Amino acid sequence: MPKRILTGQVTSDKNDQTVTVLVERRFTHPVLKKTIRKSKKYRAHDKGNDFKVGDMVKIQECPPVSKTKRWEVITT
């Protein structure tokens, strides 16, 4: 099964080797036919501490790195 890749914006880089990424998705409501925005935050592994707040990054699923990290940053 292929690994999911999501694109989002870094909202926090305070922890060592970890960034928090806000991923926003847009979809049309099935009944109201209105575009809705939903967002979710993911904690991702950033091995070299390369990414800062405001960067647009791509994250990919990976085996668990810690209790909360199941994603890794692959590129900007």
N, C-alpha and C positions, 0 to 999 in steps of 0.2 A: 504494500500500500504506500503511495507517495506521501512525503511529508508535506504538511500544509505550510504555506508561506504567506505571511501577512505584512502589510505596510502600515507604519504608524509613526507618530512623533514622540521623541523622548521627552518625558515630563519630569524625570528625576534621575540624577546620577550620583547621589550622595553615598550610596553603599559601594564598597570595594568590589569590582568585577561584576557589578549588577546595574542595569538600567531599567527604569519603568517606562513602558511604551504604551501610549494611548492609541488604540486602533478604533477607527470610526467606520461604520458600515451604513450604507443608505439602501433603502428598499421601499417599494410601494406597498402601502397598506392594502390588504386584500378587499376590504369592504369600502373604506373611505376613499381609496384611489389617491392617496396623498403621500408624498415622499416623506419618509420618517428617517431621522438620524439616530442611531444607537451607537454607544461607545463602550469599550471595555479596556481595562488596563491589564497588561501582562508584564511579569518580571522576566527579564531576559539576561542571559549570561554574556558579559562583555569582557573577554579575557584580558585585553590590553588597556582597559579604561580609555578607549579611543573616542567615545561618543559623549557629547555634551547636551544639555537641555536645549530643545528646539530643533535638533537634527531630525531629518526624516530617515528612517531606517527600515530595513526588511528583516523580519525575524522568522526563524524556522523551528519546527518542532524538533526536540531532541530527547534523549533519555534524561531522567531526573538528575539535575546537578545538585539540588538542595531541596529542602522541604517545599519551597514555593516556586522554584525555577524549573520550568519544563520547556523553555524556549532559549534559542541562542541567536545573537545578532550575526547576520551574514554579510550585510553590505549597507552602504548609505543610500 
